[in-house]
Amino acid sequence: AVALGSGAGAVKVPHRSVFDAEAVKQSLGITVSAWDEFMYRMKHLSNRSVKDSEVRHFLLRVMGDPDTASISKGTERNMARVQALYDGQGLGADLASSKGTAYGLLTAVTQFVDHERRARSQDNRLDSAWFGQGAALKGRALNQALLMVA
């Protein structure tokens, strides 16, 4: 919330004063409503069942290039890996909130980007996951998942 929000990003609290957590949250722009909104969205995603035919469509919209009709071998391989993570190989994929749900699709993409996608180094993978192509890929996955529950 601090990194992406519109808050100032820093609060100074003198050591001699009594710490007031609510005042700090308010200064940073961190509100309970933002967390509530996040939980509301994730709950809807975990309640949205996904048909097998929808999985491929989701992956094409997230990982495919909308400007081309064909899919590269690399993209096909990446889509197959995300599908495998979604189908049970991913961490927590067998949980009721993930198995066969839009939330499960989102977490499969997230695990792929954050931990399995090819990268020159762990630092490059982390940079991509936070700020680069990986972040964009996770953003598209979130948007597509939210469209499934709209």
Secondary structure as UniProt FT lines:
FT   TURN            2..4
FT   TURN            15..16
FT   HELIX           21..28
FT   HELIX           32..47
FT   HELIX           52..63
FT   TURN            66..67
FT   HELIX           73..84
FT   HELIX           85..89
FT   TURN            91..94
FT   TURN            96..100
FT   HELIX           102..111
FT   HELIX           112..116
FT   HELIX           122..130
FT   HELIX           133..149
//
